């Protein structure tokens, strides 16, 4: 897996290590409530839902906008990540058992 070197730092490594220590959804809620705003968390969740819908195929941008509230720019960005990204969405969706 290729990681963008602009993303990698000791602080980010420590953040991801901390996230990996969380054991359940409730712990994740508590942690993320402390480190980001509600809107930032909602944006992350929205992008994952967009990725899931794009990967399942057959959904038009209009349907994705209607179901997720995402902008077409967000949908395009997620689509580019699915095609050209570091495979983060693919890895997560595979492990979640998403189509």
LUMTI-603577 format. One record per residue: residue number from 1; residue in one letter; chain; x, y, z of N, C-alpha, C in turn. Coordinates in Angstrom, 3 decimals, padded with zeros to 6 digits. Example, Ala and Ser with C-alpha at 12.3 -4.5 7.8 and 13.67 -1.06 7.14 Angstrom:
% LUMTI-603577
REC   nr  rest  kette       n.x       n.y       n.z      ca.x      ca.y      ca.z       c.x       c.y       c.z
REC    1     a      A   013.190  -005.690   007.800   012.300  -004.500   007.800   013.200  -003.300   007.800
REC    2     s      A   012.850  -002.250   007.080   013.670  -001.060   007.140   012.900   000.030   007.870
% end
This chain:
% LUMTI-603577
REC   nr  rest  kette       n.x       n.y       n.z      ca.x      ca.y      ca.z       c.x       c.y       c.z
REC    1     x      A   000.847  -001.173   000.000   000.000   000.000   000.000   000.895   001.239   000.000
REC    2     x      A   000.584   002.162  -000.864   001.372   003.385  -000.998   000.749   004.510  -000.173
REC    3     x      A   001.537   005.107   000.701   001.062   006.210   001.535   001.717   007.493   001.049
REC    4     x      A   000.905   008.527   000.869   001.416   009.836   000.482   002.348   010.343   001.577
REC    5     x      A   003.583   010.605   001.227   004.578   011.043   002.213   004.229   012.388   002.840
REC    6     x      A   003.404   013.204   002.172   002.963   014.471   002.764   002.045   014.224   003.965
REC    7     x      A   001.406   013.082   003.985   000.509   012.724   005.078   001.273   012.180   006.275
REC    8     x      A   002.331   011.462   006.004   003.053   010.757   007.059   003.835   011.726   007.944
REC    9     x      A   003.632   011.549   009.257   004.407   012.292   010.254   004.329   011.513   011.562
REC   10     x      A   005.185   011.836   012.479   005.152   011.160   013.773   003.826   011.424   014.480
REC   11     x      A   003.324   012.666   014.391   002.042   012.985   015.022   000.910   012.156   014.421
REC   12     x      A   000.880   012.048   013.093  -000.167   011.256   012.457  -000.030   009.781   012.803
REC   13     x      A   001.204   009.281   012.839   001.417   007.887   013.253   000.859   007.658   014.652
REC   14     x      A   001.099   008.599   015.554   000.597   008.474   016.929  -000.925   008.544   016.974
REC   15     x      A  -001.525   009.400   016.127  -002.988   009.475   016.054  -003.566   008.141   015.619
REC   16     x      A  -003.030   007.578   014.540  -003.567   006.318   014.034  -003.326   005.170   015.006
REC   17     x      A  -002.205   005.190   015.697  -001.953   004.189   016.726  -003.000   004.302   017.834
REC   18     x      A  -003.317   005.527   018.226  -004.342   005.737   019.251  -005.703   005.230   018.779
REC   19     x      A  -006.053   005.527   017.533  -007.336   005.064   016.994  -007.404   003.542   017.010
REC   20     x      A  -006.295   002.888   016.681  -006.275   001.428   016.644  -006.387   000.790   018.023
REC   21     x      A  -006.217   001.574   019.087  -006.395   001.028   020.440  -007.854   001.006   020.858
REC   22     x      A  -008.715   001.709   020.133  -010.133   001.773   020.494  -010.794   000.427   020.214
REC   23     x      A  -011.637   000.002   021.133  -012.166  -001.363   021.060  -013.582  -001.482   020.531
REC   24     x      A  -014.346  -000.395   020.500  -015.730  -000.515   020.050  -016.255   000.837   019.569
REC   25     x      A  -017.460   000.838   019.055  -018.052   002.052   018.493  -018.175   003.148   019.535
REC   26     x      A  -018.581   002.804   020.742  -018.741   003.814   021.792  -017.414   004.503   022.103
REC   27     x      A  -016.332   003.746   022.157  -015.022   004.348   022.392  -014.631   005.261   021.235
REC   28     x      A  -014.978   004.858   020.020  -014.695   005.707   018.859  -015.471   007.015   018.942
REC   29     x      A  -016.757   006.935   019.302  -017.541   008.159   019.473  -016.895   009.083   020.503
REC   30     x      A  -016.501   008.545   021.633  -015.900   009.365   022.691  -014.613   010.020   022.207
REC   31     x      A  -013.785   009.250   021.517  -012.510   009.774   021.034  -012.722   010.860   019.980
REC   32     x      A  -013.543   010.553   018.975  -013.746   011.516   017.896  -014.492   012.760   018.365
REC   33     x      A  -015.352   012.617   019.353  -016.027   013.794   019.904  -015.016   014.770   020.487
REC   34     x      A  -013.937   014.237   021.028  -012.895   015.082   021.606  -011.954   015.674   020.560
REC   35     x      A  -011.759   015.002   019.428  -010.716   015.467   018.499  -011.241   016.179   017.262
REC   36     x      A  -012.538   016.130   017.003  -013.040   016.839   015.827  -014.450   017.356   016.083
REC   37     x      A  -014.895   018.229   015.209  -016.247   018.770   015.332  -017.259   017.755   014.803
REC   38     x      A  -018.490   017.976   015.156  -019.575   017.114   014.664  -019.619   017.159   013.141
REC   39     x      A  -019.463   018.344   012.561  -019.509   018.462   011.102  -018.347   017.754   010.430
REC   40     x      A  -017.159   017.781   011.038  -016.021   017.053   010.470  -016.282   015.551   010.482
REC   41     x      A  -016.834   015.052   011.563  -017.149   013.627   011.654  -018.237   013.244   010.652
REC   42     x      A  -019.259   014.092   010.535  -020.319   013.824   009.562  -019.772   013.796   008.138
REC   43     x      A  -018.810   014.683   007.839  -018.211   014.706   006.497  -017.453   013.411   006.222
REC   44     x      A  -016.728   012.914   007.213  -016.017   011.646   007.050  -017.003   010.500   006.813
REC   45     x      A  -018.066   010.469   007.599  -019.086   009.427   007.457  -019.759   009.501   006.094
REC   46     x      A  -020.038   010.728   005.651  -020.675   010.939   004.354  -019.794   010.409   003.229
REC   47     x      A  -018.495   010.673   003.314  -017.578   010.207   002.267  -017.518   008.697   002.205
REC   48     x      A  -017.560   008.041   003.352  -017.566   006.581   003.355  -018.841   006.051   002.708
REC   49     x      A  -019.974   006.677   002.997  -021.242   006.254   002.389  -021.202   006.471   000.874
REC   50     x      A  -020.646   007.594   000.444  -020.506   007.865  -000.988  -019.637   006.782  -001.630
REC   51     x      A  -018.530   006.452  -000.992  -017.639   005.409  -001.524  -018.373   004.084  -001.647
REC   52     x      A  -019.162   003.762  -000.647  -019.927   002.514  -000.664  -020.902   002.497  -001.841
REC   53     x      A  -021.590   003.618  -002.056  -022.565   003.685  -003.150  -021.872   003.652  -004.512
REC   54     x      A  -020.765   004.370  -004.646  -020.027   004.352  -005.915  -019.509   002.959  -006.220
REC   55     x      A  -018.999   002.318  -005.217  -018.432   000.985  -005.420  -019.507  -000.030  -005.797
REC   56     x      A  -020.698   000.121  -005.234  -021.795  -000.793  -005.559  -022.232  -000.613  -007.010
REC   57     x      A  -021.989   000.593  -007.558  -022.298   000.859  -008.962  -023.769   001.114  -009.198
REC   58     x      A  -024.051   001.657  -010.346  -025.436   001.864  -010.745  -026.087   003.111  -010.170
REC   59     x      A  -025.468   003.738  -009.189  -026.064   004.934  -008.606  -025.552   006.178  -009.326
REC   60     x      A  -026.486   007.007  -009.741  -026.117   008.255  -010.395  -025.693   009.271  -009.334
REC   61     x      A  -024.994   010.295  -009.779  -024.620   011.368  -008.852  -025.874   011.933  -008.178
REC   62     x      A  -026.959   012.081  -008.955  -028.190   012.648  -008.402  -028.722   011.798  -007.250
REC   63     x      A  -028.694   010.479  -007.408  -029.175   009.598  -006.349  -028.260   009.671  -005.132
REC   64     x      A  -026.952   009.729  -005.356  -026.002   009.813  -004.245  -026.196   011.124  -003.493
REC   65     x      A  -026.385   012.242  -004.234  -026.644   013.537  -003.598  -027.910   013.443  -002.752
REC   66     x      A  -028.952   012.861  -003.327  -030.235   012.750  -002.639  -030.114   011.931  -001.349
REC   67     x      A  -029.400   010.814  -001.401  -029.321   009.924  -000.240  -028.303   010.360   000.808
REC   68     x      A  -027.228   011.021   000.370  -026.155   011.357   001.325  -026.039   012.847   001.632
REC   69     x      A  -026.571   013.690   000.734  -026.400   015.127   000.889  -025.041   015.621   000.441
REC   70     x      A  -024.229   014.739  -000.125  -022.890   015.111  -000.586  -022.988   015.996  -001.826
REC   71     x      A  -022.027   016.884  -001.969  -021.955   017.697  -003.177  -021.378   016.846  -004.310
REC   72     x      A  -021.603   017.295  -005.538  -021.031   016.564  -006.665  -019.505   016.632  -006.617
REC   73     x      A  -018.954   017.707  -006.061  -017.494   017.804  -005.919  -016.976   016.727  -004.963
REC   74     x      A  -017.694   016.500  -003.865  -017.305   015.459  -002.914  -017.400   014.090  -003.566
REC   75     x      A  -018.463   013.866  -004.299  -018.637   012.584  -004.987  -017.489   012.355  -005.978
REC   76     x      A  -017.137   013.381  -006.735  -016.036   013.259  -007.695  -014.719   012.971  -006.994
REC   77     x      A  -014.484   013.639  -005.866  -013.240   013.414  -005.116  -013.170   011.976  -004.606
REC   78     x      A  -014.266   011.486  -004.044  -014.295   010.111  -003.549  -014.100   009.140  -004.703
REC   79     x      A  -014.730   009.419  -005.834  -014.585   008.549  -007.004  -013.128   008.489  -007.456
REC   80     x      A  -012.454   009.656  -007.482  -011.025   009.673  -007.844  -010.210   008.843  -006.865
REC   81     x      A  -010.544   008.949  -005.573  -009.812   008.162  -004.567  -010.041   006.672  -004.760
REC   82     x      A  -011.254   006.286  -005.113  -011.525   004.868  -005.365  -010.712   004.351  -006.548
REC   83     x      A  -010.538   005.203  -007.553  -009.839   004.786  -008.762  -008.324   004.945  -008.636
REC   84     x      A  -007.883   006.078  -008.109  -006.457   006.410  -008.123  -005.840   006.548  -006.743
REC   85     x      A  -006.623   006.368  -005.689  -006.134   006.633  -004.340  -005.242   005.540  -003.783
REC   86     x      A  -005.009   005.624  -002.486  -004.120   004.690  -001.787  -004.848   003.410  -001.371
REC   87     x      A  -006.038   003.195  -001.883  -006.845   001.997  -001.624  -007.419   001.948  -000.217
REC   88     x      A  -007.443   003.078   000.477  -008.005   003.116   001.820  -009.488   002.784   001.852
REC   89     x      A  -010.247   003.384   000.928  -011.675   003.075   000.869  -011.882   001.598   000.553
REC   90     x      A  -011.140   001.101  -000.435  -011.280  -000.293  -000.847  -010.993  -001.235   000.321
REC   91     x      A  -009.930  -000.980   001.030  -009.563  -001.811   002.173  -010.668  -001.798   003.234
REC   92     x      A  -011.133  -000.621   003.594  -012.191  -000.508   004.617  -013.478  -001.165   004.161
REC   93     x      A  -013.877  -000.903   002.913  -015.126  -001.483   002.422  -015.034  -002.989   002.294
REC   94     x      A  -013.880  -003.508   001.881  -013.687  -004.958   001.839  -013.867  -005.559   003.221
REC   95     x      A  -013.256  -004.930   004.208  -013.329  -005.466   005.570  -014.703  -005.334   006.175
REC   96     x      A  -015.458  -004.334   005.711  -016.845  -004.178   006.176  -017.790  -005.104   005.430
REC   97     x      A  -017.291  -005.728   004.385  -018.132  -006.630   003.599  -019.049  -005.892   002.635
REC   98     x      A  -018.717  -004.631   002.316  -019.528  -003.842   001.385  -019.242  -004.317  -000.033
REC   99     x      A  -020.255  -004.184  -000.891  -020.119  -004.557  -002.312  -019.024  -003.756  -002.948
% end
